[in-house]
Amino acid sequence: MAERFVAARLSARALTAYPGPVPSTLAEAYARQDAAVALWPDEIAGWKVGGIADSWAARLGEPRLVGPIFQRHLWHARAGTIAPLPVIPGGFAAVEAEYVFVLTASAPRERMEWTPAEAADLVGELRAGIELAGSPLATLNELGPAVVVSDFGNNAGLLLGEPIDWRSCKPESLTCETRVDGLVVGRGSAAAIAGGPLAALAFALGCCARRGRPLRAGDVVSTGACTGIHPVRAGTEARVAFAGAADLYCRVVEATPMTPGRKP
């Protein structure tokens, strides 16, 4: 499964079906994710956190999931420019407004459980961001969270924007709006994330530590979609406005094949 997903991503080629038996547990799904990470020719720069619907959470035993964000697909927004976001034709692609933590301290390797207040001590900044959700498999989300986990958590990259003053603010005051091709497709705030962004960070800290991947200083952690999941395709333009930060602009383009090789 990992080899076929990695090959499809590297060649920018869509898959017509899930390549193998569907994972039935998160443990199995994360084992497949780890196998794919080992094959991917890049280093992890951070993690995306996504919510799991209640009906699935009761079955799988977790309210959230994580997926890796890789260095080559961590893009920094520049004022006055439109960032190109590459998607695989025929695969899944969507943009999501995200609040993104940048860690200033590493988590102790032996620590497996975190509270939101404890997680806050590791944070250097909160930034505006757009997650590019993406997979070679168009039906990835329809097959459930375990399948999403197995393919890098349905992550294809992260556009990182400006810092936001957050420590003295309530989550509901951190608002954002997403437009796709000029039309408003969603409005929300950091309060849309269950428990707030720090709860998502605390989950990522524990989940990654239990997998032997403790978070490190400099890692980015995107905390969840605040205005919804908005499907896009090549040619789509999106804009996300965040209170307290410059707007983020992106244009979706067709992905081109990547050169396989060693991790940098």
Residue pairs with C-beta under 8 A, 6 or more apart in sequence:
1 18
1 19
1 20
1 32
1 35
1 36
1 150
2 32
2 35
2 36
2 38
2 39
3 39
4 15
4 19
4 20
5 15
5 19
5 36
5 136
5 137
5 150
5 151
5 152
6 36
6 39
6 40
7 13
8 14
8 15
8 88
8 136
8 137
9 40
9 88
9 136
9 258
10 41
10 257
10 258
10 260
11 257
12 86
12 88
12 89
12 254
12 255
12 256
12 257
12 258
13 88
13 136
14 88
14 89
14 90
14 91
14 136
14 137
14 138
15 91
15 136
15 137
17 137
18 137
18 139
18 143
18 147
22 143
22 144
22 146
22 147
23 29
23 32
23 146
23 147
23 149
23 150
24 146
25 60
25 146
26 60
26 61
26 62
26 65
26 145
26 146
26 149
28 146
29 145
29 146
29 147
29 148
29 149
29 150
30 149
30 211
32 149
32 150
33 67
33 68
33 149
33 150
33 151
33 152
33 153
34 211
36 150
36 151
36 152
37 44
37 68
37 152
40 70
40 263
41 258
41 259
41 260
41 261
41 262
41 263
41 264
42 70
42 71
42 72
42 73
42 263
42 264
43 70
43 71
43 263
43 264
44 68
44 69
44 70
44 71
44 213
44 219
45 69
45 70
45 71
45 74
45 218
45 219
45 220
46 68
46 69
46 74
46 158
46 215
46 219
46 220
46 221
46 222
47 66
47 67
47 68
47 69
47 153
47 204
47 208
47 215
47 219
47 220
47 221
47 222
48 66
48 67
48 68
48 69
48 98
48 131
48 153
48 155
48 158
48 221
48 222
49 64
49 65
49 66
49 200
49 201
49 203
49 204
49 221
49 222
49 223
49 224
50 64
50 65
50 66
50 67
50 145
50 148
50 153
50 154
50 224
50 225
51 63
51 64
51 193
51 194
51 224
51 225
52 60
52 62
52 63
52 64
52 65
52 145
53 145
56 144
56 145
57 63
60 145
60 146
62 207
63 194
63 203
64 200
64 203
64 204
64 207
64 224
65 145
65 148
65 149
65 153
66 149
66 153
66 203
66 204
66 207
66 208
67 148
67 149
67 152
67 153
67 154
67 155
68 152
68 153
68 155
69 155
69 157
69 158
69 220
69 222
70 157
71 264
73 132
73 155
73 156
73 157
73 158
74 157
74 158
74 160
74 220
75 83
75 85
75 157
75 158
75 159
75 160
76 159
76 160
77 83
77 159
77 160
77 161
77 162
77 246
77 248
77 249
79 246
81 249
82 237
82 249
82 250
82 251
83 159
83 248
83 249
83 250
83 251
84 250
84 251
84 252
84 253
85 95
85 130
85 132
85 156
85 157
85 159
85 232
85 250
85 251
85 252
85 253
86 156
86 157
86 252
86 253
86 254
86 255
86 256
87 93
87 132
87 134
87 156
87 232
87 233
87 234
87 252
87 253
87 254
87 255
88 134
88 135
88 136
88 156
88 254
88 255
89 234
89 254
89 255
90 138
91 134
91 135
91 136
91 137
91 138
92 133
92 134
92 135
92 137
92 138
92 139
92 140
92 141
92 154
92 231
93 132
93 133
93 134
93 156
93 231
93 232
93 233
93 252
94 132
94 133
94 134
94 229
94 230
94 231
94 232
95 130
95 131
95 132
95 133
95 178
95 180
95 230
95 232
95 238
95 240
95 250
95 252
96 130
96 131
96 133
96 225
96 226
96 227
96 228
96 229
96 230
97 129
97 130
97 176
97 177
97 178
97 186
97 188
97 225
97 226
97 227
97 240
97 242
98 128
98 129
98 130
98 131
98 158
98 222
98 223
98 224
98 225
98 226
99 126
99 127
99 128
99 129
99 164
99 166
99 174
99 190
99 193
99 197
99 222
99 223
99 224
99 226
100 126
100 127
100 128
100 129
100 158
100 160
100 220
100 221
100 222
100 223
101 123
101 125
101 126
101 127
101 197
101 201
101 220
101 221
101 223
102 123
102 124
102 125
102 126
102 127
102 218
102 219
102 220
103 122
103 123
103 124
103 215
103 216
103 217
103 218
103 219
103 220
103 221
104 122
104 123
104 124
104 125
104 217
105 121
105 122
105 124
105 217
106 122
106 214
106 215
106 216
106 217
107 114
107 122
107 205
107 209
107 214
107 215
107 216
108 214
109 209
109 214
111 205
111 209
111 214
112 206
112 209
112 210
113 206
114 201
114 202
114 205
114 206
115 202
116 195
116 196
116 198
116 199
116 201
116 202
117 198
118 202
119 198
119 201
119 202
119 205
120 167
120 198
120 201
122 201
122 205
122 215
123 201
125 163
126 163
126 164
126 166
126 197
127 160
127 161
127 162
127 163
127 164
127 220
127 245
128 160
128 161
128 162
128 164
128 176
128 240
128 242
128 245
128 246
128 248
129 158
129 159
129 160
129 161
129 220
129 222
129 248
130 158
130 159
130 161
130 238
130 240
130 248
130 250
131 155
131 157
131 158
131 159
131 222
131 225
132 155
132 156
132 157
132 158
132 159
132 250
133 154
133 155
133 156
133 229
134 154
134 155
134 156
134 157
135 151
135 152
135 154
135 156
136 151
137 151
140 147
140 148
140 151
140 154
141 148
141 154
141 229
148 154
158 220
158 222
159 248
159 250
160 220
161 242
161 245
161 246
161 248
162 245
162 246
163 245
164 174
164 242
164 243
164 244
164 245
165 244
166 174
166 190
170 191
171 189
171 190
171 191
171 193
171 196
171 197
172 189
172 190
172 191
173 189
173 243
174 189
174 190
174 191
174 242
174 243
174 244
175 187
175 188
175 189
175 242
175 243
176 187
176 188
176 189
176 226
176 227
176 240
176 241
176 242
176 243
177 184
177 186
177 187
177 227
177 240
177 241
178 184
178 185
178 186
178 187
178 227
178 228
178 230
178 238
178 239
178 240
179 185
179 238
179 239
179 240
179 241
180 230
180 232
180 236
180 237
180 238
181 236
181 237
181 238
182 237
185 227
185 228
185 230
186 227
186 228
186 230
187 227
188 226
188 227
188 228
189 226
190 196
190 197
190 223
190 226
192 224
192 225
192 226
192 227
193 199
193 200
193 223
193 224
193 226
194 200
194 224
197 223
197 224
200 221
200 223
200 224
201 221
201 223
204 215
204 221
205 214
205 215
208 214
208 215
209 215
215 221
227 240
230 238
232 238
232 252
233 252
234 252
234 253
234 254
235 251
235 252
236 251
236 252
237 249
237 250
237 251
237 252
238 249
238 250
238 251
238 252
239 247
239 248
239 249
239 250
240 247
240 248
241 247
242 248
